[in-house]
Each structure stands twice: as C-alpha cells, then as structure tokens.
C-alpha cells in the first residue's frame, strides 16, 4: 500500500514518516521509503549521517533510465523522450513490485539498516544551485510520479512517501496515488488552516485523508484539534524523548520509543490497512489517465511535439495481479 505524509513546513511530517517506517520494519513489513520533499531530511531522520545522505542517488538525475525501463515494449509510447511524468502504463509497460530487483532500484534505491531490519530508500534529489531560476521542483518529483504510476503493490507491502511541504503536494496528480494520506497538523490556527486547504483540494478526488495531531502538549490541544477538524482527527502525538535523542544523532533502540507513541503508530498502520482494503483499481487507473490528459493538453503535447493522449491504453487497468514483463 502507498502512504503519504504531508503537512506544512515544521509540522513534523518527516519525523512522523520516519517513525512510521521504523514501526513497519519492526513489524517485519517490507518498506520502500521515498523522500519527495524539496528539503531532503528523511535520510537523516532514518539515521543516515550527512555524507550518507548526500550520497543518495537522485531519482531526478536518472529520469532517462526510469523512462526507458518503464516503457518496456509498450507500442503506444514511441520513445522514452515522449514520456512525461504522468504517462500511464499500458500493455507492454514494465511494472514494478516492492519486492524485486530491477535496474530502476539498482540505480535509485539504497538499503538503509534500521534496528529491526532493512528498508529501501529513494530520494528525488535536492534543489541544486544550477536549478535556481530555471527549473521547477515538480520536474524532479516527476520521477516519483512515474514510479508510483507503474508500481503494483500488495496489502502487506508499504511505500511511504514524505511529500513536499505545503500545498505543493497538490501541484501534480501524485496526490491521488496513495491509499492513505496522513496530514500532520499542529494545534494552531495556522496548522488548522493548512488542513482546510488540503481538505478542499482532496474532496473531489476521493482522497483518504486522516489528520495526525502533532506536538500536542495537553488536553486543551486535543480539544482544539477535535473542534477544528472533527472526525478527520485520527490520533495525536505528544513530546518524545526518543525523538529528541534521535534529532541529536543519539537514537536509542526503537523498542524504547514511548508506549503511547508506539500505540499511535499502530493506529496509523491500522488506518492504512483499512483504506487499502477499499482500493478501487479502476478508479486509480482512471485518475492516472485524467491527470495525464490534463498535463498533455496543458504543456506535454507542446513539449514533446506529439499527441500524448495516444499513450493511453483504454483497455489497461493497473491491478495487483497485473503481469510484469521481465527485462529483455
């Protein structure tokens, strides 16, 4: 299942994403973690030092390889160059599994060892000096969108994406790729205003959205969030000495995370499992096609010089039992 963590800058979404990843690993679930934030901090939150974080390959830098691999033998895609971030899979496309080896993972993923097992970590790559004034960060995140569009994941597998902060998470169709979106909200008026904005964006697309109240210090904070977000409030998280030690670079074993916070993480896992059980693969595929056609008309056709609507395979539905063509 695919899980997104979103929220305004400073809300603690990256920290909570990293705790959730550790929790899943402790429960022996296979995990691919993706840092899709313009500020790349997920690696550090998972225990990497600065050198290790800097050495993570940038998915954006491997976009030609990603496109060529995913294109496979799909006759509707004339060349890798004609693919854009929203290009959906069709007959002949190479699909991805969480538990497999393939050239995309070899180029873009790195193994990170946690207390209770290993995960695969991928990152879009930071916004570099050469990008300033000439590039849009969404072009980098496009590599993540292609990855998600071609991923066939099962109920006992997890892809956890730390999204870019603020409303930029809704700047592409990627926000529809998730079984559950956890919106991390602080008990403040500004935090609640972000929630209302996200709720408005998500309403028309059937997005499963749950609020995680973070930095909650007292019952008054809980009452405030319940009054403002109502039934969307799933769980709250308070101060953590374990997190404070982790942020100092001195993490204790994960099993020593406070009991109340471990319970909160289990609530997140249960909510994600319930949401995946209701996944509608046909709607999931329709949304892919919807955003591809919008992007094609808006800028994709002009950029590639072709009619990208022709890339849509009307008979194809991405689903769990879809065939995965092997590399030739």
KOLSEFI-556423 format. One record per residue (C-alpha): x, y, z. Coordinates in steps of 0.02 Angstrom, whole numbers, padded with zeros to 5 digits, always signed. Example, Ala and Ser with C-alpha at 12.3 -4.5 7.8 and 13.67 -1.06 7.14 Angstrom:
% residues 2
+00615-00225+00390+00684-00053+00357
% end
This chain:
% residues 328
+00000+00000+00000+00054+00178-00032+00058+00304+00110+00093+00491+00101+00143+00608+00241+00100+00790+00207+00095+00949+00309+00163+01124+00322+00348+01152+00348+00398+01120+00528+00244+01017+00569+00348+00862+00599+00289+00762+00449+00464+00696+00408+00492+00642+00588+00324+00552+00593+00356+00472+00423+00522+00405+00488+00440+00338+00647+00306+00253+00544+00438+00174+00433+00531+00109+00587+00367+00043+00657+00327-00052+00497+00501-00126+00492+00484-00182+00673+00325-00272+00616+00427-00357+00478+00340-00269+00335+00440-00235+00176+00458-00047+00152+00514+00070+00014+00536+00246+00082+00537+00395-00037+00596+00570+00007+00496+00680-00111+00520+00841-00012+00617+00987-00084+00711+00987+00082+00787+00814+00093+00782+00762+00277+00706+00588+00277+00876+00503+00265+00938+00595+00418+00779+00553+00513+00813+00370+00473+00988+00382+00546+01099+00424+00397+01239+00548+00426+01270+00697+00312+01391+00604+00200+01274+00456+00179+01126+00569+00144+01224+00667+00014+01274+00504-00071+01094+00451-00102+01063+00444-00291+00940+00572-00355+00792+00496-00445+00776+00655-00548+00951+00628-00616+00902+00454-00677+00743+00505-00766+00801+00444-00939+00840+00271-00868+00675+00267-00773+00576+00310-00929+00667+00187-01040+00645+00045-00917+00461+00077-00881+00420+00100-01065+00462-00082-01098+00380-00141-01259+00228-00026-01246+00192+00014-01429+00090+00168-01383+00247+00255-01319+00355+00297-01469+00511+00337-01368+00568+00367-01190+00586+00551-01234+00399+00560-01269+00357+00505-01091+00309+00638-00964+00286+00622-00776+00104+00568-00794+00124+00440-00933+00018+00291-00877+00065+00109-00903-00015+00003-01036+00009-00164-01122+00196-00198-01132+00246-00073-00997+00363-00137-00864+00278-00135-00696+00367-00130-00530+00348-00236-00373+00402-00187-00199+00500-00348-00176+00607-00370-00330+00772-00321-00407+00770-00213-00562+00878-00080-00647+00771+00062-00576+00801+00007-00396+00984-00028-00432+01007+00150-00493+00894+00244-00373+00872+00146-00211+00992+00116-00069+00975-00005+00076+00961+00075+00248+00981-00035+00401+00865+00005+00545+00856-00076+00716+00732-00208+00661+00776-00236+00478+00819-00156+00312+00720-00038+00203+00749+00031+00029+00766+00221+00023+00745+00329-00131+00755+00518-00147+00705+00642-00282+00866+00737-00251+00889+00913-00183+00853+01075-00272+01028+01121-00333+01109+01287-00369+01101+01252-00556+00911+01238-00540+00888+01410-00466+00784+01522-00579+00774+01396-00720+00693+01236-00656+00537+01182-00566+00550+01057-00424+00400+00965-00493+00509+00905-00637+00612+00810-00508+00459+00742-00419+00400+00680-00589+00518+00532-00568+00423+00483-00411+00257+00501-00501+00312+00384-00640+00373+00261-00509+00206+00262-00418+00106+00251-00580+00196+00090-00628+00201+00009-00455+00096-00143-00417+00094-00156-00228+00010-00280-00114-00080-00266+00054+00070-00323+00156+00194-00205+00069+00222-00022+00103+00282+00127+00003+00297+00278+00119+00322+00447+00036+00375+00604+00129+00293+00735+00019+00350+00913-00009+00285+01035+00121+00130+01143+00099+00005+01145-00042+00139+01100-00171+00092+00919-00131-00062+00951-00238+00031+01029-00384+00026+00865-00482-00085+00714-00491+00032+00621-00375-00081+00662-00227-00207+00535-00295-00080+00393-00293-00099+00349-00110-00210+00233-00012-00193+00346+00138-00132+00524+00161-00082+00572+00337-00092+00759+00360+00018+00812+00506-00060+00961+00594-00003+01062+00743-00136+01127+00865-00128+01305+00800-00237+01415+00689-00106+01407+00552-00099+01218+00564-00287+01205+00550-00291+01324+00401-00174+01206+00309-00292+01063+00349-00440+01158+00274-00341+01194+00117-00291+01011+00096-00468+00953+00131-00534+01066-00006-00406+01003-00133-00437+00820-00091-00627+00824-00087-00662+00799-00271-00543+00652-00291-00598+00534-00154-00434+00552-00061-00425+00456+00103-00360+00592+00221-00329+00575+00407-00259+00707+00523-00117+00666+00642-00108+00797+00778+00075+00829+00820+00164+00924+00958+00014+00902+01071+00056+00954+01248-00108+00948+01345-00291+00901+01333-00329+01079+01278-00228+01045+01119-00327+00886+01087-00492+00977+01116-00439+01116+00996-00400+00992+00857-00560+00894+00885-00661+01054+00875-00574+01110+00714-00553+00951+00613-00688+00838+00686-00690+00657+00633-00537+00680+00521-00428+00680+00678-00359+00504+00687-00233+00514+00828-00120+00637+00920+00064+00628+00961+00150+00719+01103+00326+00754+01159+00452+00613+01136+00618+00599+01224+00662+00463+01099+00637+00584+00955+00737+00718+01043+00883+00598+01062+00866+00545+00880+00872+00726+00823+01035+00746+00921+01107+00599+00825+01100+00484+00977+00948+00375+00948+00904+00242+01075+00844+00071+01013+00675+00092+00931+00597-00030+01054+00620+00106+01186+00503+00228+01097+00369+00283+01219+00223+00163+01234+00093+00296+01192+00185+00341+01033+00201+00159+00982+00012+00143+01004-00012+00297+00894+00094+00220+00756-00010+00061+00763-00166+00168+00740-00087+00237+00580-00047+00063+00517-00224+00002+00552-00300+00151+00460-00187+00120+00310-00236-00063+00302-00421-00021+00310-00400+00104+00169-00305-00017+00057-00445-00144+00078-00557-00019-00012-00438+00019-00156-00529+00034-00321-00401-00010-00454-00512+00051-00596-00535+00222-00515-00349+00225-00476-00311+00198-00661-00443+00325-00718-00363+00458-00608-00194+00421-00686-00268+00444-00859-00363+00601-00805-00207+00691-00748-00106+00630-00896-00232+00703-01019-00235+00867-00922-00046+00879-00923-00037+00830-01106-00156+00968-01157-00079+01097-01041+00105+01075-01086+00153+00897-01131+00099+00897-01313+00191+01059-01346+00348+00999-01260+00358+00830-01347+00283+00880-01513+00157+00738-01510-00018+00694-01456+00011+00614-01287-00170+00560-01273-00117+00419-01389-00012+00347-01247-00170+00297-01153-00214+00113-01168-00404+00112-01144-00409-00074-01105-00274-00071-00971-00313-00071-00785-00171-00073-00660-00210-00205-00530-00124-00319-00407-00123-00470-00523-00058-00371-00674+00078-00459-00771+00251-00388-00751+00356-00406-00911+00533-00459-00874+00685-00362-00938+00741-00421-01108
% end
